[in-house]
Structures are given as structure tokens and as C-alpha cells.
Amino acid sequence: MAVAEFVELPEIEGEKKELIRGELADVPLGDEPVHEHTKANLIAILVAWLHESRDGQVFAGSPYILDDYNCLATDIGVLTGERLKRGIDDLFRGAPHLAVKVVSRETARRLRPKVGLYLKNGSKAVWAVYPEERLVDVHSAIDQVTIFGQDQILEGHDALTGFSTPVSAIFEGL
């Protein structure tokens, strides 16, 4: 299936779908309290930092059309600069500057191809956040991963120049 067909499919309440390499895929809704709490912490951290830097916006659960056969939804996406000037009615085309996936029920088998697709289509980094392990894997180039533990400082590097936060802040309250 092509993205043009995918975006015309009717939405079904309680279901979320992605298109990965032309195939429909169910997306776990991420309604687990740990997943949602982690996501809320990250959104608060990113919004506060972006407010200070004045160059970016955070979007939660938005779909991104990566190419003709891939449309993925991040848990959190950060758009910066020129990407923010698109029309309101237009779906996001291309990958977000930073894509964040809070990994709870999604397996590594399903996550790995998505990371590659985000990076191939313009993301500067993909953060895979693991609440159970209190870890953040930062994918900054295909096959390049840096793992940040709870006692470390997560930095934005190429994705968010000047950004830093204690990893423990992402998991605060869990």
C-alpha cells in the first residue's frame, strides 16, 4: 500500500496504525501509566528547553510521512526551524528533527526498522526510552547508538544543540 492510500483509510476509534514499507502495522496505544508518565515528563522537559531556545515545537503522537511507503507516528516529535512553517492542514512530511519512542510493549524487532527509517528520512536523532530499565538509547546515525543510564546526563548533540537533562528526570515519579 502507498501512503496516498493509507492516509485515506478511515480512522477506527481505539486503533492506531502505521505504514511500514507499504505494510499496515498496528501501533500499541501506549496507554500504560508508566508509558504515559514517562512521555509526560519528556514533553515537559523538551517544552521548557525549547521555550528557552525559541526554535522548535514538540508534537505528541503525530504521524510523519517519510516517503511514498512509510508513515510513522512518534510518541514525541520535535520540529525545528523551517519545518515549523508548513501549513496547518498539511501532514508532516519528512521525519521530525528528533523522534522519541517510549518503549513499553514494542519489541526491538519492530523498533529497529523504524529507527532506520527516521534517520534515513531526516531525523538527527532517535531516542528509544526504556522506562523499565531507566535507560535512553540515542540513535544518531545508522548503527551508532549511545546508551544513557539513570545516573547520566542526556545531551542533544546534533539533534538539539545545547540541550541536556539528567536521565533521572525523565523517569521522575516512577
C-alpha positions in Angstrom: 0.0 0.0 0.0 1.2 3.5 -0.7 1.0 6.5 1.7 -1.6 8.1 -0.6 -4.0 5.1 0.1 -3.0 4.9 3.7 -4.0 8.5 4.6 -7.4 7.9 3.0 -8.2 4.9 5.3 -11.0 5.7 7.8 -9.8 6.1 11.4 -11.1 3.5 13.8 -11.6 4.6 17.4 -9.2 2.8 19.7 -6.9 1.7 16.9 -3.7 3.3 15.7 -1.9 2.3 12.5 1.3 3.0 10.8 2.5 2.2 7.3 5.9 0.5 7.3 7.5 -0.4 3.9 4.0 -0.5 2.4 2.5 -2.8 5.0 -0.1 -1.8 7.6 1.1 -2.2 11.2 -0.8 -1.9 14.4 0.7 0.5 17.0 0.4 -0.2 20.7 -1.7 2.6 22.1 0.8 3.2 24.9 -1.9 3.7 27.5 0.1 2.1 30.3 0.6 4.6 33.2 4.4 4.1 33.1 4.5 4.9 29.4 2.3 7.9 29.7 4.1 9.3 32.8 7.5 8.9 31.0 6.1 10.7 27.9 4.6 13.5 30.0 8.0 14.0 31.8 9.8 14.2 28.4 7.3 16.6 27.0 7.7 18.9 30.0 11.5 18.8 29.7 11.6 19.4 26.0 8.9 22.1 26.0 10.8 24.0 28.8 14.1 23.8 26.9 12.5 24.7 23.5 10.8 27.7 25.2 14.3 29.0 26.2 15.9 28.2 22.8 12.9 29.6 20.9 13.5 27.3 17.9 11.2 24.3 18.0 8.0 22.7 18.9 7.0 19.4 20.5 4.3 17.2 19.0 2.9 14.1 20.6 1.6 11.1 18.6 1.7 12.9 15.3 2.1 10.9 12.0 5.1 11.7 9.7 5.0 10.8 6.1 8.6 9.7 5.5 8.3 8.7 1.8 5.8 7.0 -0.5 5.6 3.8 1.5 6.3 4.8 5.1 4.1 6.8 7.5 5.2 6.5 11.2 3.9 8.1 14.4 6.3 9.1 17.1 5.4 9.2 20.8 7.1 12.6 20.7 8.5 14.5 17.8 10.4 17.8 17.8 10.4 20.0 14.8 12.7 23.0 14.4 13.4 25.9 12.1 11.9 25.7 8.6 9.9 22.6 9.3 7.6 24.6 11.5 6.5 26.8 8.7 4.3 24.2 7.0 0.6 24.8 6.6 -1.8 23.7 9.4 -3.7 21.4 7.1 -0.6 19.7 5.8 0.5 16.4 7.3 4.2 16.4 8.5 6.3 15.3 5.5 9.7 14.0 6.3 11.0 12.9 9.7 11.0 15.0 12.8 14.3 16.6 13.8 14.1 14.4 16.9 11.9 11.3 17.1 11.2 9.8 20.6 9.7 6.4 21.2 8.9 5.3 24.7 9.3 1.6 24.5 6.9 -0.4 26.6 5.2 -3.1 24.5 7.0 -2.5 21.3 9.7 -5.1 20.6 13.2 -4.4 19.3 12.2 -6.2 16.1 9.6 -3.6 15.4 11.6 -0.6 16.7 14.8 -1.2 14.8 13.4 -0.7 11.3 11.6 2.5 12.4 14.8 4.0 13.8 16.5 3.4 10.5 13.6 5.0 8.6 13.6 8.1 10.8 17.3 8.6 10.4 17.3 7.9 6.6 14.5 10.4 6.2 16.0 13.4 8.1 15.9 12.8 11.8 19.1 14.0 13.5 18.5 11.5 16.3 16.0 8.9 17.6 15.7 8.4 21.3 14.4 5.0 22.4 13.3 5.4 26.0 13.0 2.4 28.3 11.1 3.2 31.5 11.5 -0.3 33.0 15.3 -0.2 32.6 15.6 3.5 33.2 17.7 3.8 30.0 17.7 6.0 26.9 19.3 4.7 23.7 20.3 7.6 21.4 20.5 6.6 17.8 22.4 9.4 16.0 23.4 7.6 12.8 22.5 4.2 11.4 24.3 1.6 13.6 25.5 4.2 16.0 23.9 4.0 19.5 24.8 5.7 22.8 23.2 4.3 25.9 22.5 6.7 28.8 21.7 5.3 32.2 19.8 6.9 35.0 22.9 8.5 36.6 24.0 10.2 33.4 23.2 13.4 31.6 21.4 13.1 28.3 22.6 15.7 25.7 21.0 16.8 22.5 24.2 17.0 20.4 23.3 17.3 16.7 19.5 17.0 17.3 19.1 19.7 19.9 22.4 21.7 20.3 22.8 22.8 23.9 20.1 20.6 25.3 20.9 18.5 28.4 18.9 16.9 31.2 19.6 14.3 33.8 18.2 10.9 32.6 16.7 10.5 36.1 14.4 13.5 35.4 12.8 11.5 32.5 11.8 8.8 35.0 10.9 11.0 37.9 7.8 9.8 39.8 8.0 6.3 38.5 
